[in-house]
Amino acid sequence: MTVFERDGRLLLLDAGLSFPHSEMFGIDLVLPDFSYVAERADRLEAIVLTHGHEDHIGALPYLLREVGTNAEVWATRLTLGMVKSKLDEHGLLAHTELVEIKPGNGTVKVGPFTAEFVRVTHSVPDAVAVVLHTDFGPIVHTGDFKLDETPVDGRVTDLTRLAALGDEGVALLLADSTNAERPGHTPSERTVAASLREIVRDAPGRVIVTSFSSHIHRLQQVIDAAQACGRTVCVIGRSMIRNINIARNLGYASVADDGLIRAKRLDEFMPHEIVIICTGSQGEPGSALTRIALGDHPAVQIHHTDTVVLSSWPVPGNEVKVNETVNRLARLGAKVMTEATDYVHVSGHASAGDLTRMLETVRPRSFVPVHGEFRMLQAHARLAEAAGVPGHAVRIADNGTILELDEDGVSVVGQIEAGTILVDGLSVGNVRDVVLRDRRHLGSDGVMIVVATIAADSAEVLADPEIIMRGFDSPEDDGEALLEQARTAVERVLDECVAQRATEVHVVQQRLHDALAELASRATGKRPMVLPVVVEV
Amino acid sequence: MTVFERDGRLLLLDAGLSFPHSEMFGIDLVLPDFSYVAERADRLEAIVLTHGHEDHIGALPYLLREVGTNAEVWATRLTLGMVKSKLDEHGLLAHTELVEIKPGNGTVKVGPFTAEFVRVTHSVPDAVAVVLHTDFGPIVHTGDFKLDETPVDGRVTDLTRLAALGDEGVALLLADSTNAERPGHTPSERTVAASLREIVRDAPGRVIVTSFSSHIHRLQQVIDAAQACGRTVCVIGRSMIRNINIARNLGYASVADDGLIRAKRLDEFMPHEIVIICTGSQGEPGSALTRIALGDHPAVQIHHTDTVVLSSWPVPGNEVKVNETVNRLARLGAKVMTEATDYVHVSGHASAGDLTRMLETVRPRSFVPVHGEFRMLQAHARLAEAAGVPGHAVRIADNGTILELDEDGVSVVGQIEAGTILVDGLSVGNVRDVVLRDRRHLGSDGVMIVVATIAADSAEVLADPEIIMRGFDSPEDDGEALLEQARTAVERVLDECVAQRATEVHVVQQRLHDALAELASRATGKRPMVLPVVVEV
């Protein structure tokens, strides 16, 4: 998410989300911190979305809930289709003013800027770069892009227009850094088609293909391959069905009317007459392919003649889950093809050579690498310097960095608090560190609860202590002996407290805590969270 | 871990461990299930270790504790050095009979077999393949290997001996499948040397290198590069120091006497006079490089002239942690070089082309791919068929599969229970599923405990209910309002129970549970573990 500001009026570019890493116990989603925008909500005039991927549009409903729906939301037709479906789910569709971006159609007023949209190729159709004209020359933000000279829809990245902007003199380029560490050029999406066609043609039985559900061109190529071989396509998985429907309805995917069947009709066909397109390319729990791999899908069981194609790559953090899916499928007898072994995937992001070409086409006076981990931003910054942008005009901006553009170029003028906020159940934004720490502790070592009931006046023990252990026990006897030792320890502590007249509740609690923590550690080597409750009657 | 059995007498080949994946909450280590061997401990005569990596020797102390120390442990000199250090830590060294393997030295009696050891190259020195002679011809187990024609120690994989065995007629080949999906040939370890030398030579300041601590040849090349450039080497990190010491003492690493300094002497040198070798190539929490990246290391703070080299690759599952380390180091101003961007690492495992060469050298009558995930075993099986091993003579064996070798080749004759066992604190082997499920639940949604104290006779409430929430709260007010609502709900439930004479403890508990679970879910969207305790006085 990037904010562009002019005369105090705001234009927001993209509002994406990411997924929690494994240390974010129990967290559902990770959003950008909206505070800066929320504090200026009345001056937010436009939200521009470059393309329909979750890491660019996924936070939009949360953003609109926070800042209201006064700003126009600009996006191309397919992106709008995906955004509408999302806003509808969150009950925000009726209140939001959506404006369609028509790339290559000259300049329009977008909030505080005269803007223009330049078509780029990416792994979802209808992606754009955004140009914001300023007194110091245009700012070009590439969005996510690749340089594909033979894209599936024939719509190449519009380098001609970008070169013309370069001739005018671009003040600042912000460009996608995802593949800045990857040398050479990213191959055309179309190069995968031949490989997929051969796989579908030669497969002895069913072909089951998974990919990113927004990768319409990839899915189109699979559908085309199926149709060319006289196979019928069955689409399985909610997001896959939704995205293909959106793309078909808006004319971004072309499928014969009888080309798609529902899963329950699969039995009507011979295996070699079928291609299944399904969700699950990231090994997501509950997704179609994961359930198929677990032998747990109602409509699809793996046969030894099945060919499964993961036409995708594992997003960092998902490698182990994807591996497990692949291993399970192979174990069930399927032939499994992945990008590690077969030519079934190409990236949607420009590699270092392409990025250099972009830099040489736009010839910006200043450069800010965006969209990537720090190591990628840094690699991209080095490419920019090698391409002739002066070192002092290349700025790596971190979350919250405020850059100012003037006639001398771009400079860092401030830093605001702007990290991530977490979605945790119904709560958005404010999960306390201690809560996450406690979850980590509970998740690793479990919990031990002791309840001691004593008389308020005499500290006499009024009931047997109750001890509960969860996520933690001694395995030999499911913890029975340990429970018994814990009871003995509790009774000893309570007796000592009475004998020593140390009967204040917090003292008794502390002593119970220490005794049980020590016992647990000694007996099991684990350090459960020990929660003593002393009830005074 | 593989068991070879003859006339009821056992030889064990390798005893490795693996590390828990992120769904194994709180688990420390993953071991092979020893039950089969433990039940036949009196007939276990020899344990042969092919090389000194954790996934081949790490489970040895646990195994010996379970089956006793009657069996001889065979390994080469360096592997023995590493094993000794491990057994010493576990107090097992004095009781274990260690026998040194001398590769290339002809046949010896090892337990029930006439065996022979063939030198192979791998990413730790002194690795061997194991040959077990049988009435049906030799069995060859490659161990982990690569075909490196110019290894750093000059000790190539002994293809000559393997070819001679092939001439005799090898009954069964078992071979390393790690890189079976990778086409072509694995480059020589020595090819990294030139690259490392250049990096060390050209670096403006310190060079900080991390790699696997057992990768003695890699470390040697770094040390050589440092010495060639007149730099002094400082080794940081416990396992790195230990392994380099073992290798030096046994003559597997050569370092000038004044070549290594301790971290506290770093200040005596100029940055360009220093190379630091440290642990942390997998982003391990608490390791030297991770602490350096966090700005939390007592002896090393990153300067903007530092060059950090990750001469390694992220083991699957560690990608995110490694990435985070790289990003942090880059953010601190270091130049960071990884295998993704620079030629700083080669694999220690044979690629598909090398595996084919091994198959064509040994020409086995039967083939079993080993050491790899199922997808890799399957890829290796395909290579074997392509190399001329008949399809029916290629067997993919899962954990627990019993294969029998006779004059007709190898066939599956049974399956035993043999998965993994878990080390959880002091407990080895028997973590109940419910414990892991509870940890997952606690780690994701936290815990809510309610203690209600009632009179045994009347069910009258004798004390205010105590409510504790951990890993879970409503974020606006740190859970205060939620606590209040919970108290109200508890009082209402208790009143209802009394009114309805439903005062049996389990009924009251169930109702408290349901009311609080419903409240938590409605108020926060989370589903904490709800643990009601009813104390009767």
Interface residues (C-beta under 8 A of the other chain):
Chain A: H21 S22 F25 G26 E181 R182 P316 G317 E319 V320 N323 V326 N327 R328 A330 R331 V336 T338 A340 T341 E373 F374 R375 Q378 A379 D398 D424 G425 L426 S427 G429 N430 V431 R432 V435 L436 D438 R439 R440 H441 L442 G443 S444 D445 G446 V447 I449 V451 T453 L462 A463 E466 I468 R470 G471 F472 D473 S474 P475 E476 D478 A523 T524 G525 K526 M529 L531 V533 V535 E536 V537
Chain B: H21 S22 F25 G26 E181 R182 P316 G317 E319 V320 N323 V326 N327 R328 A330 R331 V336 T338 A340 T341 E373 F374 R375 Q378 A379 D398 D424 G425 L426 S427 G429 N430 V431 R432 V435 L436 D438 R439 R440 H441 L442 G443 S444 D445 G446 V447 I449 V451 T453 L462 A463 E466 I468 R470 G471 F472 D473 S474 P475 E476 D478 A523 T524 G525 K526 M529 L531 V533 V535 E536 V537
